[in-house]
């Protein structure tokens, strides 16, 4: 379809059935599209439960905007325990995270690291601190005490950048990057070097070799917050150019403390105790409760509307998980998994939806235990239209062909079609989903829709071309002149 535009035409229900029961074969498929009045445009297994993948982010971002408001911000505080005498802090300096997922990240909406650390350094100086007798502590206790990852995430996902897990004090997207390069011949060792952040406290074991040409990148990184150990396994094909491999950093709070400690040393503020955190690298003399920390200053994140925009446009799992756990923190007083789920369920009930009809396991959709139906998603999307933050929610949803996850969706289709669609994608092995809104030509109320494919043996590319056709048919079936 590249290079030509496909023009709209009228469609019938047989068109959808033909696509869904044709090339998809034995895959489980579902489709529902409803007019603003609730009339059916198309329906195919609408009540069947499916793994939604990142379509789960529709629920998470919508609820976060509805519960927290588009202007909500995350705060990161600099404070200290102990006393200051003649410029020396006899105690510990705390970086108390408030859940900001953008902190020190390379996202365009984040404050650059030098500017951020510069602000924190001014807070330290303004407090009269010229030396620190204790530690610089990365405080990640904000959400609770659970492990950073949801327990049903797959083990090989937890070492990736998209399976990093959360912390009350996040740093650089909780990612650690490695520069990898194959050897000259199959069987040779793969060259692996830390890129950023450099974490000298980690012990690494690289059990990976150069693979046969054409076998691609089959490297997997395994790590856990139970200890500072990382292991990379698999193969990296001979003849491939080197690349930067983004993996999970399970100690973001400690990493933040270590880098800020070094920054302060370079600014002439000695940190005698070095870095520490509130988890594995806890200081030997214990921690001060968050309530007893003396504040020195705070920085704030971008507003939630902007974070939610990035969450859906880039399908950012960390951002989605932070939003999910923030709902738990604000509604139930804890951001651990159980209270966060309870909060989400209560919020859905408040919108007139029954959470007992589905299974929600996390906020990002990374868990294969999430189960949603096209009917439930359409009901949620319809309910969002009546909420005060609907405009902000709609702006988080891109159109086919736009930058981010939509760049390869519906290539070659007429812009008059694609510009009327606002949607979220969701994909993982064997899964392809799209849900969102379709507006009529000339404006007006949108239709809601959800396309869900599970258990497919087709490649992501072939599934994408099928869903492109379905999106086209839906847009033709609603509001085309």
KOLBAVEX-498249 format. One line per 10 residues: for each residue z, y, x of C-alpha. Coordinates in steps of 0.02 Angstrom, whole numbers. Layout:
<markes>
Z Y X; ...
</markes>
This chain:
<markes>
0 0 0; 14 114 150; -110 257 146; -144 255 -41; -48 316 -191; -17 201 -337; -36 291 -502; 76 261 -654; 27 160 -806; 111 97 -963
210 -65 -950; 277 -200 -1064; 421 -323 -1051; 300 -458 -994; 269 -358 -834; 452 -372 -781; 461 -557 -827; 307 -592 -726; 379 -511 -569; 553 -587 -587
496 -764 -622; 349 -763 -503; 362 -747 -315; 552 -748 -317; 548 -932 -362; 721 -1011 -371; 815 -851 -330; 941 -789 -458; 881 -625 -529; 947 -496 -651
883 -333 -723; 942 -208 -851; 875 -35 -892; 939 71 -1036; 885 236 -1112; 1014 376 -1133; 1035 316 -1313; 1075 141 -1253; 910 62 -1304; 844 -76 -1192
695 -38 -1082; 704 -206 -994; 831 -347 -983; 837 -509 -883; 1003 -600 -858; 1098 -436 -882; 1270 -516 -898; 1253 -633 -748; 1368 -596 -602; 1286 -558 -434
1339 -516 -258; 1301 -329 -258; 1305 -297 -70; 1306 -108 -45; 1279 -73 -230; 1468 -88 -228; 1466 86 -149; 1409 158 -316; 1576 108 -392; 1674 168 -241
1593 338 -219; 1589 372 -405; 1773 332 -428; 1822 428 -271; 1735 585 -333; 1807 562 -507; 1986 531 -449; 1998 640 -293; 1872 778 -330; 1723 833 -227
1829 960 -131; 1956 832 -68; 1983 835 121; 2072 722 246; 2200 799 363; 2239 750 542; 2402 820 609; 2466 854 783; 2654 847 797; 2796 787 905
2964 702 910; 3110 751 1021; 3141 925 1091; 3049 1051 1199; 3146 1120 1347; 3067 1239 1472; 2893 1186 1418; 2923 998 1433; 2920 892 1277; 3060 765 1292
2987 650 1163; 2816 595 1105; 2662 689 1047; 2588 616 887; 2410 619 824; 2448 576 642; 2291 518 555; 2264 552 371; 2115 435 355; 1974 552 406
1825 433 432; 1721 566 520; 1846 598 659; 1758 609 828; 1606 518 755; 1426 552 801; 1387 593 620; 1303 761 591; 1443 813 472; 1581 784 601
1661 911 716; 1605 880 895; 1735 795 1004; 1757 940 1129; 1785 1062 986; 1907 944 900; 2008 910 1057; 2003 1095 1098; 2085 1134 931; 2218 1001 957
2254 1067 1132; 2283 1241 1062; 2409 1168 940; 2501 1089 1087; 2501 1250 1188; 2554 1354 1037; 2704 1239 1017; 2756 1288 1194; 2718 1118 1270; 2656 1119 1450
2707 941 1494; 2747 782 1397; 2887 670 1457; 2844 533 1331; 2684 461 1257; 2532 527 1166; 2536 415 1012; 2388 379 898; 2470 360 728; 2365 249 613
2500 211 484; 2430 319 343; 2356 185 231; 2482 45 260; 2509 -110 363; 2364 -225 315; 2236 -285 441; 2087 -168 459; 1962 -289 380; 1962 -365 206
2010 -548 222; 1850 -617 145; 1732 -530 267; 1632 -652 371; 1692 -676 549; 1523 -632 626; 1522 -468 528; 1693 -413 589; 1632 -383 767; 1486 -273 714
1485 -84 692; 1469 -107 504; 1620 -225 499; 1737 -118 601; 1875 -101 472; 1984 51 439; 2131 141 516; 2236 289 465; 2173 365 628; 1988 327 650
1892 370 807; 1704 372 839; 1671 273 680; 1785 136 751; 1638 83 856; 1624 31 1038; 1452 31 1117; 1382 -81 1252; 1221 -63 1350; 1136 -233 1356
985 -290 1455; 909 -464 1473; 889 -554 1637; 718 -591 1709; 712 -773 1653; 782 -877 1509; 955 -939 1554; 996 -789 1662; 1152 -688 1622; 1132 -537 1508
1181 -372 1589; 1318 -292 1482; 1407 -128 1519; 1528 -25 1415; 1450 135 1354; 1566 237 1242; 1709 235 1219; 1763 153 1381; 1916 46 1346; 1993 -15 1510
2136 -99 1418; 2015 -225 1343; 1982 -396 1419; 1802 -452 1395; 1715 -619 1409; 1525 -618 1399; 1462 -792 1358; 1282 -740 1327; 1119 -782 1412; 939 -725 1415
840 -815 1280; 659 -869 1271; 533 -730 1242; 510 -689 1059; 681 -751 1003; 749 -576 978; 927 -512 982; 1052 -649 939; 1207 -571 1016; 1370 -579 920
1532 -492 968; 1700 -564 916; 1861 -464 922; 2022 -434 826; 2167 -311 816; 2283 -457 857; 2252 -427 1042; 2144 -325 1163; 2012 -458 1188; 1825 -460 1151
1699 -598 1173; 1510 -585 1160; 1407 -741 1129; 1226 -783 1097; 1058 -741 1175; 951 -588 1209; 767 -626 1230; 678 -608 1396; 554 -465 1399; 646 -359 1271
689 -181 1322; 873 -143 1348; 969 -72 1202; 1137 -1 1152; 1233 -126 1047; 1362 -48 932; 1512 -161 902; 1683 -148 820; 1830 -63 903; 1990 -134 830
2101 -6 918; 2034 163 862; 2204 248 857; 2245 195 1034; 2071 245 1092; 2094 417 1016; 2264 435 1101; 2194 379 1269; 2049 501 1264; 2157 646 1207
2287 605 1340; 2150 617 1471; 2090 780 1394; 2265 855 1404; 2284 800 1585; 2121 890 1626; 2190 1044 1536; 2343 1041 1650; 2463 960 1527; 2540 807 1609
2571 657 1496; 2700 553 1588; 2708 407 1465; 2520 391 1439; 2440 336 1275; 2516 224 1141; 2486 184 959; 2580 125 805; 2512 -54 814; 2481 -170 960
2513 -36 1093; 2675 26 1016; 2789 115 1140; 2937 17 1204; 3061 144 1138; 2995 133 960; 2917 255 839; 2971 409 746; 2946 402 557; 2804 511 497
2927 615 395; 3028 659 552; 2880 718 657; 2882 906 690; 2711 976 643; 2614 1083 766; 2447 1100 678; 2313 1008 580; 2125 991 565; 2029 942 409
1878 835 373; 1719 887 283; 1739 889 94; 1730 725 0; 1563 771 -81; 1484 776 91; 1568 614 146; 1512 526 -13; 1334 591 17; 1332 511 190
1411 353 120; 1269 321 0; 1124 394 99; 1167 296 257; 1261 153 171; 1409 184 286; 1535 43 265; 1678 130 355; 1662 284 244; 1657 175 88
1811 76 139; 1905 236 177; 1862 305 4; 1917 142 -77; 2085 142 13; 2109 328 -18; 2101 294 -205; 2240 168 -178; 2342 290 -75; 2326 431 -202
2347 328 -361; 2470 192 -306; 2551 271 -153; 2481 141 -32; 2311 112 43; 2337 -73 75; 2212 -191 -7; 2315 -248 -157; 2369 -75 -217; 2194 -8 -183
2118 -142 -295; 2248 -106 -429; 2207 79 -421; 2020 47 -436; 2047 -68 -584; 2156 62 -672; 2027 197 -642; 1889 88 -713; 1995 58 -869; 2014 246 -884
1825 259 -893; 1818 132 -1035; 1763 -14 -925; 1843 -186 -913; 1875 -236 -731; 1914 -413 -789; 1726 -436 -816; 1691 -423 -628; 1766 -464 -459; 1797 -320 -340
1851 -367 -165; 1817 -213 -59; 1740 -40 -64; 1586 -64 43; 1509 -223 -28; 1523 -317 137; 1621 -458 55; 1519 -593 -29; 1664 -614 -151; 1615 -455 -242
1532 -498 -408; 1454 -370 -525; 1328 -386 -666; 1181 -272 -704; 1267 -234 -870; 1429 -179 -785; 1338 -69 -660; 1236 13 -798; 1394 42 -899; 1475 124 -748
1324 234 -714; 1320 287 -897; 1506 325 -895; 1486 433 -740; 1365 545 -834; 1509 607 -942; 1627 643 -796; 1652 816 -719; 1593 759 -548; 1430 682 -608
1326 816 -523; 1410 783 -356; 1389 595 -381; 1205 611 -422; 1176 713 -264; 1242 567 -161; 1097 458 -219; 931 472 -126; 755 447 -191; 635 314 -126
549 368 34; 687 488 89; 777 472 255; 912 342 281; 914 176 188; 772 231 72; 642 267 206; 546 104 182; 568 94 -7; 410 115 -114
292 171 24; 124 231 -45; 186 258 -222; 148 423 -305; 279 557 -275; 280 595 -461; 355 422 -483; 475 411 -335; 548 586 -357; 613 538 -529
717 394 -460; 892 414 -385; 968 253 -325; 1075 152 -206; 1014 -1 -112; 1111 -158 -69; 1054 -296 46; 1118 -441 150; 1053 -614 186; 973 -678 25
1025 -522 -72; 927 -369 -128; 992 -246 -258; 946 -72 -322; 1039 25 -455; 1034 206 -512; 948 329 -626; 769 365 -680; 730 538 -748; 587 574 -868
443 685 -814; 482 867 -852; 670 839 -847; 795 772 -972; 929 639 -977; 907 491 -861; 893 306 -898; 1010 192 -801; 954 32 -717; 1010 -110 -605
901 -238 -515; 995 -382 -432; 924 -528 -331; 1034 -663 -254; 1005 -829 -164; 829 -785 -111; 743 -875 32; 617 -734 53; 622 -609 195; 698 -439 163
522 -366 179; 451 -476 41; 600 -445 -73; 578 -259 -43; 397 -263 -99; 449 -354 -258; 587 -229 -298; 465 -87 -260; 355 -156 -399; 503 -169 -518
556 10 -482; 378 66 -516; 373 -28 -681; 539 46 -736; 484 223 -694; 323 195 -789; 419 121 -933; 533 271 -952; 480 451 -957; 303 441 -887
178 555 -973
</markes>
